[in-house]
Amino acid sequence: MAEAGAEAEPTKLITKRNSTSVIWQYFGFEDDDEHQKQVMCQTCRVKVATSAGNTTNLHRHLRVHHLNLYEQCMAKKNRETSSSSHTSASQPTITSSFASVTPYEKTSRRHKEITAAVTTYISKDMVSVNTVTKDAFKSLLRTMDKRYVLPSRTYFNQVAIPQLYTECKAKVLNDLENTEFYASTTDLWSSRTTEPYMSLTVHFVNANFELCSRCLQTAYFPTDHTGENIAMGLKECLANWGLKEEAQTCITTDNATNMIKAMELNQWTRLQCFGHRLHLAIENAVKDDQRIKRATGLCKQLVAVFTHSWKKKRAFKQAQQDLNLPQQSLVTECPTRWGSRQKMIGRVLEQSKALCQVLSEDRKTRHLIPTWQDIDVLESVNNALGPLQEFTDALSGEDYVSVSYLKPVLHLLRTATLAETDQDTNLTKEIKSRALHYIEEKYSDPVTQELLDITSFLDPRFKTSYISEENVPYIKDRVKMEMEQVAQKEQRACVTTHTMPLSAEEEPPSTSTKRKRSLGSFFKTKVVPASSTVQLEDTIKAELDNYLITPTIDGEQDPLAWWRVHNVNFPWLSKLARKYLCIPATSAPSERLFSASGNIVTCQRACLKPAKVDMLVFLAKNL
C-alpha cells in the first residue's frame, strides 16, 4: 500500500507515428486516441492545440512552462542538425556513388590512357610484366582511379606490349625513311642464359641538325660467329629496315678478327672503337712488368678484404672520418670494363692512409699494407694512365658529336698527355711510351686517317687545325669532289621534278581572262642544267673557301648548332657535315644494349624467348 500523500505515476503517452523532430520526445497521445488528433504534454499532461505538422505551439509550451526541457530540446536539435550537415557533406550523391564503382569501358579513352601508361612503364623501365599481378601495384592503381580495372598479365604480354612495339617501330621506320646518310655500331654478346645475340644501332643527323640514335635490333644469333655469318646477318638487318648500304657512312666496331673480316666482306668503311683501342693500349703498356703486376695484385687483395668483411667496412668508414678523407668505397677491377683497373689504383692511392690504419690494427692483415715501393709503382702508373680515363668517358656519348674529336685527341695524347716530362719517373716514361706507340700504330692506317681528317675538317671547331700540312690539299680535293657529287645529285632530282608533266588534277585551272604578269616574273631564273659544270665548280670552290676563312668556334660549342644556323650559306658542305658527324667514336651504344638486356634477362626472367628480348630491348632504348 502506497504511503499517504504519494501520487500515482501517470501512464506513459504514445509517441507520434513517423515523427522525426526532437520536439515529439516531450509530447504524445493517449491510448484511446487512435487517430492521434489531441496532443498532450508528457510532463504536465496538458492538451496542446496544434495544426497538422505544425510544431510551433509545442515549442512555445516547453519554453513557457518547462524551460529546462526546452533548453534540453534545443541542444539535441542543434546536435542533430550539425551531424546531419556533416553527413550530407561527406556522403556522396547517388550519381557519384554509381560513378565510383562503375568500371571504365575497355574502349573508353580513360581506360586506354591508363593501360598505355602502364605498358610504357613496363617497357621503358624494363620492369617484369609480372608486376601487374602484384597486390601493391594494383592497390596503387585503385588509389589513383577506382574505376580503372587493370588488365591481366596475359593481355600486357600478348597484346599491349606487341602493339606498343608495332607503333614504336613505325615511328623509327618513319625517321629512317627521311635519312639520307647514317652510321652504325654493332657487337656480339651472350645473355645470362648463354644465348648469343648481335646488336645494331644507327645514328644520323636529321634535317634540323639534331644527332639521333636508334636501336634497331638485339637479334638472336645462334650460328657460328664467323666473319661470313656476321656479314650476312648485318646485311639482312639493314634490308629489313629498308636502309641502303650505300647510304651508310661508316660502322664502328670493336677490334675482333671476325668483325674486321665481316666489314671487309661487305666492303663497308669501318672505324675501330676508340674505347677498345685505348683499353688495349693501357693493357699493353703495363703487361709483362712484374712490379706493376705485384702492385695491382695487392690492390685486388685489398679490395677483396674490404668487400667481404663488414667489420673492415665499418672500421674503414670510421678511419675516413678521422682522417677527413672522402667517404667512398674501393673500386673492383672488371676485365671487360674500360678503365676499371685505373679507377681501382686511383682509389687505393686516395684512401691509402685509411687503409693502412685499419690493416695495422689486425695482425692477420698487416702484411697487406702497401710498401713504399708499391706506392711508388702505383703512383707512376696513375700519373701515366690516369688522364686517359677522361678521354674514354668523353668520347662514349651518343647525344653529341664525338668522331671529330678523335684527331684532336690523338694530337693531344702525342703532344701533352703521353708526352714525357722531367718530373716523370722512369716507369712512368716507359708506360707512356708503350701506350703512345700502340695507339699511333693502330691509327696509322691511311683509310682511317683520311676519315678522321674529313670529320675534323667538317667540324667548325677544328677545320684544318689538326690535319698535317701535306694532307690539307688532298682533304680539300676530297671534300670538293663529294660536294660536286651531292650538288649534281640534287640538280638531277630538281630537273626531273620540273620536267615531269602535270597530271589532270595538278594542271592549273584555265581562266577566260588573261592574268596580268607580275614584275618579278621578268627576273625569274630558270633551273641551272646539270651540264654547266664550270659554274658548279666555281660555286663549290667559293663555298669551300668561305667556310675556311670563317672563324672557328669555341671548343665547347655544339658544331651541329653552328651548322643549323649556317647551312643556308653552305648548302652542300652542311650535307657532308650531316653525313660524317653522325659517326660514333666508340661502340658504346651497342655496349649499352648489353646493359639493358642484362636488366631484362634476369634470374627471374631467364625463360624469355629471344624474340621477346629483342622487343623489350627495342622499346627500352627507343621510347
Secondary structure, DSSP 4 states (H G I P E B T S, - for coil): -PPTTPPPPPPPPBPPTT--SGGGGSEEB-TT-TT--SEEETTT--EE---TT--HHHHHHHHHH-HHHHHHHHHHHHHHHHHHHHHHHHSPPHHHHHHHHSPPPTTSHHHHHHHHHHHHHHHHTT--GGGGG-HHHHHHHHHH-TT--PPPHHHIIIIIHHHHHHHHHHHHHHHHHT-S-EEEEEEEEE-TT--EEEEEEEEEE-TT--EEEEEEEEEE--S---HHHHHHHHHHHHHHTT--GGGEEEEEE---HHHHHHHHHHT--EEE-HHHHHHHHHHHHHTT-HHHHHHHHHHHHHHHHHHH-HHHHHHHHHHHHHTT----------TTSTTHHHHHHHHHHHTHHHHHHHHHT-TTTGGGSPPHHHHHHHHHHHHHHTTHHHHHHHTT-SSS--GGGHHHHHHHIIIIITS--TTS-HHHHHHHHHHHHHHHHHT--HHHHHHHHHHHHTSTTTTTTTS-TTTHHHHHHHHHHHHHHHHHHHHHHHHHHHHSPPPTTTSPPP-SSPPPPPGGGGGPPPPPPTT-HHHHHHHHHHHHHHHHHSPPPPTTS-HHHHHHHHTTTSHHHHHHHHHHTT--SSSHHHHHHHHHHHHHS-GGGTT--HHHHHHHHHHHHH-
